[in-house]
Amino acid sequence: MATETNARSDRGGRRIRSHAMVSAAVFVVAAALTVGAGPAATAPDSGSASGSARSGDFYLPPTPLPAGAPGQILRSEQFALALAVPGQDGQIPANATRIMYLSADTHGTPAAVTGTYLEPTLAWTGPGPRPLIAVAPGTQGQGDQCAPSRGFAELVHYSFPLDIWVSYEMITAYSLLARGMAVVMTDYHGLGTPAVHDYVNRAAEAHAVLDSIRAAESLTAISRPSAIFGYSQGGAPPPRPPNSMASTPPNSIYAAPTPERRPRTCER
């Protein structure tokens, strides 16, 4: 009996030690992800669909919105990319600026939209002037923390217990930057800002993407040959909002692969 009791005790002890090791491993991974999320200075506090963003939050639009043309810059701030190395002319592969600009919702009502402008520090070796590529990002999610402009600063977002997200569109942007192309990437209407993101709404997405080109030109005071690249959700917007044939910025083309729907990877 003593031998059987000791065997059961040993098995129970091994199970307890095993559970303890698993719990410790989960804690270490969670801590590492939290540390890897990036400093608070480069990852502003989240706004929300209910408008509960804190005063001073970059993503909280001015109220009321000022009158202006589509693409007018409402707010901008430079920030450090989570994945970059120091270079002679700034960060490699680009100097990053978070932007808020005037655009419109699906009804054509003026709205504030955020995004990211990336000025490459690598040389453009192609013909003609350096081009500007407006990236229409693929499905990121519905929570404000899923805004692509946050991903450039955080690299990995984690909130306890199960909110983890990595923006795969960084690969798109960095591929273009490596070729010396300037990049602007919208967050779309309602993603990051205190409004509900109208997922795969063609009109709202087209406004946001086209106006991001205007915003980049307004920010830099440079008019460049421009193109639009989209994937997944970003493959849905047409090159111009419906019934607005004259709204496409000059010198721009639209290049998007066949839309592919992906499951949302970031929820709130």
C-alpha positions as CSV (number, residue, x, y, z in Angstrom):
1,M,0.0,0.0,0.0
2,A,2.8,2.4,0.9
3,T,4.4,1.8,-2.5
4,E,1.1,2.5,-4.3
5,T,0.5,5.6,-2.3
6,N,4.0,6.9,-3.0
7,A,3.5,6.2,-6.7
8,R,0.3,8.2,-6.8
9,S,2.0,11.0,-4.8
10,D,4.9,11.1,-7.3
11,R,2.4,11.3,-10.3
12,G,0.5,14.1,-8.6
13,G,3.7,16.0,-7.9
14,R,4.8,15.6,-11.5
15,R,1.4,17.0,-12.7
16,I,1.6,20.0,-10.4
17,R,5.2,20.7,-11.5
18,S,4.1,20.4,-15.2
19,H,1.2,22.8,-14.7
20,A,3.5,25.2,-12.9
21,M,6.0,25.1,-15.8
22,V,3.2,25.7,-18.4
23,S,1.8,28.6,-16.4
24,A,5.3,30.1,-16.1
25,A,5.9,29.7,-19.8
26,V,2.6,31.5,-20.6
27,F,3.5,34.3,-18.3
28,V,7.0,34.7,-19.9
29,V,5.5,34.8,-23.4
30,A,2.9,37.4,-22.4
31,A,5.5,39.5,-20.7
32,A,7.8,39.3,-23.8
33,L,4.9,40.3,-26.1
34,T,4.0,43.2,-23.8
35,V,7.6,44.5,-23.8
36,G,7.8,44.0,-27.6
37,A,4.7,46.1,-28.1
38,G,6.9,49.3,-28.2
39,P,7.2,52.4,-26.1
40,A,4.0,54.4,-25.2
41,A,5.5,57.5,-26.8
42,T,5.4,55.9,-30.2
43,A,2.1,54.1,-29.8
44,P,-0.6,56.6,-28.8
45,D,-3.4,55.5,-26.5
46,S,-6.3,53.9,-28.3
47,G,-9.4,55.8,-29.3
48,S,-12.7,53.9,-29.4
49,A,-15.8,53.5,-31.4
50,S,-17.7,55.1,-28.5
51,G,-15.5,58.2,-28.6
52,S,-13.9,57.6,-25.3
53,A,-10.4,58.6,-26.4
54,R,-8.4,60.6,-23.9
55,S,-7.9,64.3,-24.4
56,G,-4.7,64.9,-26.3
57,D,-4.9,61.5,-28.1
58,F,-3.6,61.9,-31.7
59,Y,-6.5,59.8,-33.0
60,L,-9.2,62.1,-31.5
61,P,-10.3,64.4,-34.4
62,P,-10.9,68.2,-33.7
63,T,-14.5,69.1,-33.0
64,P,-15.9,70.6,-35.2
65,L,-13.9,69.6,-38.2
66,P,-12.4,72.6,-39.9
67,A,-13.5,73.3,-43.5
68,G,-11.0,72.4,-46.1
69,A,-10.2,70.4,-49.2
70,P,-9.9,66.6,-49.2
71,G,-6.5,65.6,-48.1
72,Q,-5.9,68.7,-46.0
73,I,-3.6,67.8,-43.1
74,L,-5.3,68.2,-39.7
75,R,-2.5,66.9,-37.6
76,S,0.8,65.2,-38.0
77,E,3.7,63.9,-35.9
78,Q,6.9,62.1,-36.6
79,F,7.5,58.8,-34.9
80,A,10.1,56.0,-34.7
81,L,9.4,52.9,-36.7
82,A,9.5,49.8,-34.6
83,L,11.6,48.0,-37.3
84,A,14.4,50.4,-38.4
85,V,18.0,51.2,-38.1
86,P,19.7,54.6,-37.8
87,G,21.1,56.1,-41.0
88,Q,22.8,59.2,-42.2
89,D,19.5,60.7,-43.4
90,G,17.3,59.4,-40.6
91,Q,15.8,55.9,-40.1
92,I,16.4,53.2,-42.6
93,P,14.3,52.3,-44.6
94,A,12.2,55.5,-44.0
95,N,11.3,58.5,-41.9
96,A,7.8,58.0,-40.6
97,T,5.0,60.5,-40.0
98,R,1.6,59.8,-38.6
99,I,-1.1,61.9,-40.3
100,M,-4.7,62.9,-39.8
101,Y,-6.3,64.3,-42.9
102,L,-9.7,65.4,-44.2
103,S,-11.6,62.8,-46.2
104,A,-15.2,61.7,-46.4
105,D,-17.5,58.8,-45.2
106,T,-19.7,56.7,-47.5
107,H,-22.3,59.5,-47.7
108,G,-19.7,62.1,-48.8
109,T,-19.8,63.8,-45.3
110,P,-16.5,65.3,-44.3
111,A,-14.6,63.0,-41.9
112,A,-11.1,62.8,-40.3
113,V,-9.0,59.8,-41.3
114,T,-5.6,58.8,-40.1
115,G,-2.7,57.1,-41.8
116,T,1.1,56.9,-42.2
117,Y,3.5,58.6,-44.6
118,L,6.9,57.0,-45.1
119,E,9.6,59.0,-46.8
120,P,12.3,56.6,-47.9
121,T,16.0,57.2,-47.0
122,L,17.1,54.8,-49.8
123,A,17.7,56.1,-53.3
124,W,15.2,55.7,-56.1
125,T,17.0,54.1,-59.0
126,G,14.1,53.8,-61.4
127,P,13.3,56.2,-64.3
128,G,11.9,59.6,-63.7
129,P,11.1,61.1,-60.3
130,R,10.5,59.1,-57.1
131,P,7.0,57.7,-57.2
132,L,4.4,57.7,-54.4
133,I,2.5,54.4,-53.7
134,A,-0.8,54.6,-51.8
135,V,-1.2,51.3,-50.1
136,A,-4.9,50.3,-49.5
137,P,-4.3,47.8,-46.6
138,G,-5.9,44.4,-46.4
139,T,-8.2,43.3,-43.6
140,Q,-6.7,44.3,-40.2
141,G,-9.7,44.0,-37.8
142,Q,-12.4,46.1,-36.3
143,G,-10.8,47.4,-33.1
144,D,-9.0,50.8,-33.1
145,Q,-5.8,49.1,-32.1
146,C,-5.8,47.5,-35.5
147,A,-5.1,50.7,-37.3
148,P,-2.0,50.2,-39.6
149,S,-0.5,53.4,-38.3
150,R,-0.3,51.9,-34.9
151,G,1.4,48.8,-36.2
152,F,4.3,50.7,-37.6
153,A,5.2,51.9,-34.1
154,E,4.3,48.8,-32.1
155,L,5.3,45.9,-34.4
156,V,3.4,43.5,-32.1
157,H,0.3,44.5,-30.2
158,Y,-0.7,42.6,-27.1
159,S,-3.4,43.2,-24.5
160,F,-4.2,40.6,-21.8
161,P,-5.4,38.0,-22.2
162,L,-6.0,37.2,-25.9
163,D,-5.6,40.4,-27.9
164,I,-2.6,39.9,-30.1
165,W,-2.0,41.4,-33.5
166,V,0.8,41.9,-36.1
167,S,0.2,44.1,-39.2
168,Y,1.3,42.1,-42.2
169,E,1.1,45.2,-44.4
170,M,4.5,46.2,-43.0
171,I,5.9,43.7,-45.5
172,T,4.2,45.5,-48.3
173,A,5.4,48.9,-47.2
174,Y,9.0,47.8,-46.6
175,S,9.1,46.1,-50.0
176,L,8.2,49.3,-51.7
177,L,10.6,51.4,-49.5
178,A,13.5,49.0,-50.3
179,R,13.0,50.1,-53.9
180,G,13.2,53.8,-53.0
181,M,9.4,54.5,-53.4
182,A,7.6,56.8,-51.1
183,V,4.6,55.2,-49.3
184,V,1.4,56.5,-47.8
185,M,-1.0,54.0,-46.1
186,T,-4.4,55.0,-44.9
187,D,-6.1,53.5,-41.8
188,Y,-9.5,53.9,-43.5
189,H,-12.5,55.7,-42.1
190,G,-13.3,54.8,-38.5
191,L,-10.3,52.6,-37.8
192,G,-8.3,54.3,-35.0
193,T,-10.6,57.3,-34.9
194,P,-13.8,57.5,-32.8
195,A,-16.2,56.1,-35.4
196,V,-17.2,52.7,-36.4
197,H,-15.0,51.3,-39.2
198,D,-17.3,50.6,-42.2
199,Y,-15.5,47.4,-43.4
200,V,-15.3,46.9,-47.2
201,N,-17.4,49.9,-47.9
202,R,-16.2,50.8,-51.4
203,A,-17.1,54.5,-51.4
204,A,-15.6,55.2,-47.9
205,E,-12.4,53.3,-48.7
206,A,-12.0,55.0,-52.1
207,H,-12.3,58.4,-50.4
208,A,-9.7,57.4,-47.7
209,V,-7.2,56.0,-50.2
210,L,-7.4,58.8,-52.8
211,D,-7.3,61.5,-50.2
212,S,-4.2,59.9,-48.6
213,I,-2.4,60.7,-51.8
214,R,-3.5,64.3,-51.5
215,A,-2.5,64.3,-47.8
216,A,1.0,63.1,-48.7
217,E,1.4,65.8,-51.3
218,S,0.1,68.4,-48.8
219,L,2.5,67.2,-46.1
220,T,5.6,67.2,-48.4
221,A,4.7,69.9,-50.8
222,I,5.8,67.5,-53.5
223,S,3.6,66.2,-56.4
224,R,4.8,62.8,-57.5
225,P,3.7,60.2,-60.0
226,S,1.4,58.0,-57.9
227,A,-0.1,54.6,-57.9
228,I,-2.5,52.7,-55.7
229,F,-1.8,49.1,-54.5
230,G,-4.4,47.1,-52.7
231,Y,-4.8,43.5,-51.3
232,S,-7.6,41.7,-49.6
233,Q,-9.9,44.5,-48.3
234,G,-7.7,46.9,-50.1
235,G,-8.5,45.2,-53.4
236,A,-12.1,46.4,-53.1
237,P,-11.9,50.2,-53.5
238,P,-12.3,51.4,-57.1
239,P,-9.8,54.0,-58.3
240,R,-12.4,56.7,-57.6
241,P,-15.6,56.9,-55.5
242,P,-18.7,55.9,-57.5
243,N,-20.1,58.8,-59.6
244,S,-17.1,61.0,-59.0
245,M,-15.1,60.6,-62.2
246,A,-13.1,63.8,-61.6
247,S,-12.0,63.0,-58.0
248,T,-8.9,61.0,-58.8
249,P,-5.6,62.9,-58.1
250,P,-3.6,63.7,-61.2
251,N,-0.8,61.4,-62.4
252,S,-2.3,58.4,-60.5
253,I,-3.0,54.8,-61.5
254,Y,-4.7,52.0,-59.8
255,A,-3.1,48.5,-59.5
256,A,-4.8,45.9,-57.3
257,P,-4.7,42.1,-57.4
258,T,-7.9,40.1,-57.2
259,P,-9.5,40.8,-53.8
260,E,-9.1,38.1,-51.3
261,R,-11.1,38.0,-48.1
262,R,-9.2,37.2,-44.9
263,P,-10.6,36.5,-41.5
264,R,-10.3,39.4,-39.2
265,T,-7.3,39.0,-37.0
266,C,-7.9,41.7,-34.5
267,E,-11.1,42.3,-32.6
268,R,-12.3,44.5,-29.9
